[in-house]
Amino acid sequence: MRVSILENIVFGKEEILKSGKGEEERVLLKAENIYKYFPGVVALNDVTYDLMKGEIHGLLGQNGAGKSTLLKILYGLYKPDRGRILFRGKEIKLKSPMDARRLGIVLVHQEITLIPDLSVLENIALLGYMWRNWASRFDRGEISNRVEKTLGNLGFDINLRARARDLSVAEKMLIQIAAALTVDAKVLLLDEPTSPMTPKEIDRLVESMKRLASRGVGIAFVTHRVTEAVEICDRITILRNGSKVATLRSSEADVRELIRLMLGRDIGEIYMVRERETKTSTKTSILVEIKDLHTIPRTALEIPLKGINIKIHKGEIVAVVGLIGSGKKELGRSLIGLSNIVSGDILFNGNRVKIKSPADALKLGILFVPEDRRYEGLIPDFTVA
């Protein structure tokens, strides 16, 4: 399936080239010499980025490189301090995201923007502006048919009646993408959509992206994963510290060179291989030990833990690896008193402890950074302090 899609894309691009259209004529959206300043920060410094019809153009860079800021300017959320935006060769002024949507420019945010207490169907209808006007009746049957068709084309199997609050982070991201695609999008701006996804979900998304590109949709794809950008994108633009470093075709890209362009230095200058300690850790160096831990889910979507045994030594980083739904999140929550532990022990500095709430964990110095930072980690309307 994926090969045939790629062949269609290549064929489509060859036809465009044969028609005599130059690159400038094929440019769908262009940000030209963009500057954006925030207090004490130059977020974008003379950045030019163009997106062609039927192209997936990657934006690659470290966190803080300016990738999301550029997408928000292209969507009308931010106004550039200098520079201009062109759509199909004509300069446009985007006063708001509504102006962008009228042109067929749609942004899928990195942050989850669903309303937790609404259903999947209602969230997609809201994000996709599927009412004719705000005073019109919510035609559930008509909207359901449109949404089911969109989800079917994407290969997504999600219960439309489910509440958004009961979905995983990955499922919430898929819902946002599905909502964007209910609009007749000509430009799709994707801000790190694959971050919370499993490999299978990423494959589905990539296949959908390729299919959309074959129909002439231009896709701006933000990521900080180098190999992902090379595999998915036609071209890649690298940003570093708010400045454009290079734009190159992915077929000509070398992963190590891309990393060097992102970081400004060779990877060997930054990361050093640490030799493993030959001495086995002594019993006294164990900071946290989990013994035969079993839990009972508090909600239908929570994963029960069965016989978990882990030792974490002082000064050690322990990775817990698994697919979405494997229990990674629940393991962390069990260490701060947010899981129903039915059997097993938690030892801290060799002493058996009972952690019944986050307050108990804080007293021991155990802190938790949750998966869903928007709803569990931060209060968006509060100040940083």
Backbone hydrogen bonds, N-H to C=O, Kabsch-Sander energy under -0.5 kcal/mol:
donor,donor_aa,acceptor,acceptor_aa,energy
5,I,1,M,-1.9
6,L,2,R,-2.3
7,E,3,V,-2.6
8,N,4,S,-2.2
9,I,5,I,-2.1
10,V,6,L,-2.6
11,F,7,E,-2.7
12,G,8,N,-2.7
13,K,9,I,-2.4
14,E,10,V,-2.4
15,E,11,F,-2.2
16,I,12,G,-1.8
17,L,13,K,-2.2
18,K,14,E,-2.5
19,S,15,E,-1.5
20,G,17,L,-1.4
21,K,16,I,-1.1
26,R,22,G,-1.1
27,V,23,E,-0.7
27,V,24,E,-0.7
28,L,51,L,-2.7
29,L,51,L,-1.9
30,K,86,L,-2.7
31,A,49,Y,-3.3
32,E,30,K,-0.6
32,E,84,R,-3.1
33,N,31,A,-0.5
34,I,47,V,-2.9
35,Y,82,R,-2.1
36,K,44,L,-2.1
38,F,41,V,-2.8
41,V,38,F,-3.1
43,A,36,K,-1.4
43,A,41,V,-0.9
44,L,36,K,-1.8
45,N,242,G,-3.2
46,D,44,L,-0.5
47,V,34,I,-2.3
49,Y,31,A,-2.6
51,L,29,L,-2.9
53,K,26,R,-1.9
54,G,216,G,-0.8
55,E,52,M,-1.4
57,H,55,E,-0.6
57,H,219,I,-2.7
58,G,56,I,-0.7
58,G,235,R,-2.9
59,L,221,F,-2.5
60,L,58,G,-0.5
60,L,237,T,-2.9
61,G,223,T,-0.8
65,A,62,Q,-1.8
70,L,66,G,-2.0
71,L,67,K,-1.8
72,K,68,S,-2.3
73,I,69,T,-1.6
74,L,70,L,-2.1
75,Y,71,L,-1.0
76,G,73,I,-1.0
77,L,72,K,-2.2
78,Y,72,K,-1.4
81,D,35,Y,-2.2
82,R,35,Y,-1.3
84,R,32,E,-1.9
85,I,92,I,-0.6
86,L,30,K,-3.0
87,F,90,K,-3.0
88,R,28,L,-2.6
90,K,87,F,-1.5
92,I,85,I,-2.9
94,L,92,I,-0.6
95,K,93,K,-0.9
99,D,96,S,-0.8
100,A,96,S,-1.2
101,R,97,P,-2.6
102,R,98,M,-2.0
103,L,99,D,-0.9
103,L,100,A,-0.6
104,G,100,A,-0.5
104,G,101,R,-1.2
105,I,100,A,-2.7
106,V,104,G,-0.6
106,V,187,V,-2.5
108,V,189,L,-3.0
109,H,107,L,-0.7
118,L,115,I,-1.8
120,V,162,A,-1.9
121,L,160,L,-2.3
123,N,119,S,-2.4
124,I,120,V,-2.5
125,A,121,L,-2.4
126,L,122,E,-2.2
127,L,123,N,-2.9
128,G,124,I,-2.2
129,Y,126,L,-1.3
130,M,125,A,-2.5
136,S,133,N,-1.7
139,D,137,R,-1.1
140,R,138,F,-1.5
143,I,139,D,-2.5
144,S,140,R,-2.5
145,N,141,G,-2.0
146,R,142,E,-1.9
147,V,143,I,-2.7
148,E,144,S,-2.9
149,K,145,N,-1.9
150,T,146,R,-2.0
151,L,147,V,-3.0
152,G,148,E,-2.4
153,N,149,K,-2.2
154,L,150,T,-1.4
155,G,151,L,-1.0
156,F,151,L,-2.4
158,I,156,F,-0.6
162,A,159,N,-1.1
164,A,118,L,-2.5
165,R,116,P,-2.2
166,D,163,R,-1.6
167,L,164,A,-1.6
172,K,168,S,-2.2
173,M,169,V,-2.0
174,L,170,A,-2.1
175,I,171,E,-2.0
176,Q,172,K,-1.9
177,I,173,M,-2.0
178,A,174,L,-2.5
179,A,175,I,-2.4
180,A,176,Q,-1.9
181,L,177,I,-1.7
182,T,178,A,-0.7
182,T,179,A,-0.9
183,V,180,A,-0.9
185,A,183,V,-2.5
186,K,104,G,-2.6
187,V,104,G,-2.7
188,L,218,G,-2.7
189,L,106,V,-3.3
189,L,187,V,-0.5
190,L,188,L,-0.7
190,L,220,A,-3.2
191,D,108,V,-2.0
191,D,189,L,-0.6
192,E,190,L,-1.0
192,E,222,V,-1.2
195,S,192,E,-0.9
197,M,194,T,-1.6
202,I,198,T,-2.5
203,D,199,P,-2.2
204,R,200,K,-1.8
205,L,201,E,-2.3
206,V,202,I,-2.9
207,E,203,D,-2.3
208,S,204,R,-2.1
209,M,205,L,-2.5
210,K,206,V,-2.7
211,R,207,E,-2.0
212,L,208,S,-2.4
213,A,209,M,-2.6
214,S,210,K,-2.0
215,R,211,R,-0.7
215,R,212,L,-1.0
216,G,213,A,-1.8
217,V,212,L,-1.9
218,G,186,K,-2.5
219,I,55,E,-3.2
220,A,188,L,-2.3
220,A,218,G,-0.5
221,F,57,H,-1.9
221,F,219,I,-0.6
222,V,190,L,-3.0
222,V,220,A,-0.6
223,T,59,L,-2.2
226,V,224,H,-0.7
229,A,225,R,-1.9
230,V,226,V,-2.0
231,E,227,T,-2.1
232,I,228,E,-2.1
233,C,229,A,-2.3
234,D,56,I,-3.1
235,R,56,I,-1.3
236,I,248,L,-2.9
237,T,58,G,-2.9
238,I,246,A,-2.8
239,L,60,L,-2.8
240,R,243,S,-2.8
242,G,65,A,-1.5
243,S,240,R,-1.8
245,V,238,I,-3.1
246,A,238,I,-1.0
248,L,236,I,-2.4
250,S,234,D,-2.1
252,E,249,R,-1.5
253,A,250,S,-1.0
258,L,254,D,-2.6
259,I,255,V,-2.2
260,R,256,R,-2.0
261,L,257,E,-2.3
262,M,258,L,-2.4
263,L,259,I,-2.5
264,G,260,R,-2.6
269,E,266,D,-2.0
270,I,267,I,-1.1
271,Y,267,I,-2.5
272,M,270,I,-0.5
274,R,272,M,-0.5
275,E,273,V,-0.5
285,S,282,T,-1.5
286,I,283,K,-1.3
287,L,312,I,-2.4
288,V,312,I,-2.1
289,E,347,L,-2.4
290,I,310,I,-3.2
291,K,289,E,-0.5
291,K,345,D,-2.9
292,D,290,I,-0.5
293,L,308,I,-2.2
294,H,343,S,-2.6
295,T,305,L,-1.9
296,I,340,N,-2.3
302,E,299,T,-0.9
308,I,293,L,-1.9
310,I,290,I,-1.6
312,I,288,V,-3.2
313,H,311,K,-0.5
314,K,285,S,-2.8
316,E,313,H,-1.6
318,V,316,E,-0.6
319,A,317,I,-0.6
321,V,319,A,-0.6
326,S,323,L,-1.8
331,L,327,G,-1.9
332,G,328,K,-1.6
333,R,329,K,-2.3
334,S,330,E,-1.9
335,L,331,L,-0.9
335,L,332,G,-0.7
336,I,333,R,-1.2
337,G,334,S,-0.7
338,L,333,R,-2.6
340,N,296,I,-0.7
341,I,339,S,-1.2
342,V,294,H,-2.2
342,V,340,N,-0.6
343,S,294,H,-1.4
345,D,291,K,-2.0
346,I,353,V,-0.5
347,L,289,E,-3.0
348,F,351,N,-3.0
349,N,287,L,-3.0
351,N,348,F,-1.6
353,V,346,I,-2.7
355,I,353,V,-0.6
356,K,354,K,-0.8
360,D,357,S,-0.6
361,A,357,S,-1.6
362,L,358,P,-2.6
363,K,359,A,-1.8
364,L,360,D,-1.0
364,L,361,A,-0.5
365,G,361,A,-0.9
365,G,362,L,-0.7
366,I,361,A,-2.8
367,L,365,G,-0.6
373,R,371,E,-1.1
376,E,372,D,-2.3
377,G,372,D,-0.8
378,L,373,R,-1.9
382,F,379,I,-2.2
